């Protein structure tokens, strides 16, 4: 039996449910929006964030702190400007 890819293992159950609905609707964002009862732009934004999560997992940093900050930004738990500042300052301190 094959193992789950690391990018998939890092996703939340809610993300996996979204992917399933997206696939079952043949990739129709309009249909997914209808299923969730939200607007097309809302579904598009959710898909974009999901893509970012997968990209972060695929290009996982060797440094767990940097990966954590990036995940928090993608999950809207930290804004991107703050994430950039934290990562930049962390790398400066680490180089010293």
C-alpha positions as CSV (number, residue, x, y, z in Angstrom):
1,X,0.0,0.0,0.0
2,X,1.3,3.4,-0.9
3,X,1.8,6.1,1.6
4,X,0.0,9.4,1.5
5,X,2.1,12.2,-0.1
6,X,3.5,14.6,2.4
7,X,1.7,17.6,0.8
8,X,-1.6,15.7,1.3
9,X,-0.9,14.6,4.8
10,X,-0.4,18.3,5.9
11,X,-3.9,19.3,4.7
12,X,-6.8,19.6,7.1
13,X,-9.9,17.5,6.8
14,X,-11.8,20.5,5.5
15,X,-9.2,21.0,2.7
16,X,-9.6,17.3,1.7
17,X,-13.4,17.6,1.6
18,X,-13.0,20.7,-0.6
19,X,-10.7,18.8,-3.0
20,X,-13.2,15.9,-3.1
21,X,-16.0,18.2,-4.0
22,X,-13.9,19.9,-6.6
23,X,-13.0,16.6,-8.3
24,X,-16.5,15.3,-8.1
25,X,-17.8,18.5,-9.8
26,X,-15.2,18.0,-12.6
27,X,-13.3,21.1,-11.5
28,X,-16.3,23.4,-11.9
29,X,-15.8,26.3,-9.4
30,X,-19.3,27.4,-10.2
31,X,-20.7,24.0,-9.1
32,X,-18.5,24.0,-6.0
33,X,-19.7,27.5,-5.1
34,X,-23.3,26.2,-5.4
35,X,-22.5,23.2,-3.2
36,X,-21.1,25.5,-0.5
37,X,-23.7,28.2,-1.0
38,X,-21.0,30.9,-1.5
39,X,-19.9,33.1,-4.4
40,X,-17.5,32.1,-7.2
41,X,-14.8,34.5,-6.0
42,X,-15.0,33.0,-2.5
43,X,-14.4,29.5,-3.9
44,X,-11.6,30.8,-6.2
45,X,-9.9,32.4,-3.1
46,X,-10.2,29.1,-1.2
47,X,-8.7,27.2,-4.1
48,X,-5.8,29.7,-4.4
49,X,-5.1,29.3,-0.7
50,X,-5.2,25.5,-1.0
51,X,-2.7,25.8,-3.9
52,X,-0.4,27.9,-1.7
53,X,-0.6,25.3,1.0
54,X,0.4,22.5,-1.4
55,X,3.2,24.6,-2.8
56,X,4.5,25.3,0.6
57,X,4.4,21.6,1.4
58,X,6.1,20.7,-1.9
59,X,8.9,23.2,-1.3
60,X,9.2,22.5,2.4
61,X,11.8,24.5,4.1
62,X,14.5,22.6,6.0
63,X,13.7,25.0,8.8
64,X,10.5,24.0,10.7
65,X,10.0,27.6,12.0
66,X,10.0,29.1,8.5
67,X,7.5,26.4,7.3
68,X,5.3,27.1,10.3
69,X,5.2,30.9,9.7
70,X,4.4,30.3,6.0
71,X,1.5,27.9,6.9
72,X,0.1,30.4,9.4
73,X,0.1,33.1,6.7
74,X,-1.6,30.8,4.2
75,X,-4.2,29.8,6.8
76,X,-4.9,33.6,7.5
77,X,-3.7,33.2,11.1
78,X,-0.9,35.7,10.3
79,X,-0.8,38.3,7.6
80,X,1.7,38.0,4.8
81,X,3.6,41.2,5.7
82,X,4.1,40.1,9.3
83,X,5.2,36.6,8.1
84,X,7.8,38.2,5.8
85,X,9.1,40.3,8.7
86,X,9.3,37.3,11.0
87,X,11.1,35.2,8.5
88,X,13.6,37.9,7.5
89,X,14.4,38.7,11.2
90,X,14.7,35.1,12.1
91,X,17.1,34.5,9.2
92,X,19.2,37.5,10.3
93,X,19.5,36.2,13.9
94,X,20.3,32.8,12.6
95,X,23.2,34.1,10.5
96,X,24.8,35.8,13.4
